[in-house]
Amino acid sequence: MERFCKILGSKWGCAVLRSLLKNEEVSFNDLRRILEANPKTLSTKLKLLEKNGLVKRRVMGEERPIRVFYSLSNRGREVRRVDEFISSWLKETERR
């Protein structure tokens, strides 16, 4: 579990993954608005998730304004099963 948390990086890593699970591809600015995140913090977490192979980065445009989009990699999409399991477990725990 500790290694999994390290790969995600923090609550922001979880928030980014959940947003990308809900949306196929999201621009940096849209992701920043959705999460109400500080741009520097978001950028740092996205770089970590990309480094760990969970997120793909796509740059559009060669001149300003350059748009950057993020989506889940194949490995990142596997996190959906973990998310579903945790959600199910939490619901069951709340019923007790």
Order of alpha helices (4+ residues) and beta strands (2+ residues): alpha-alpha-beta-alpha-alpha-beta-beta-alpha-alpha
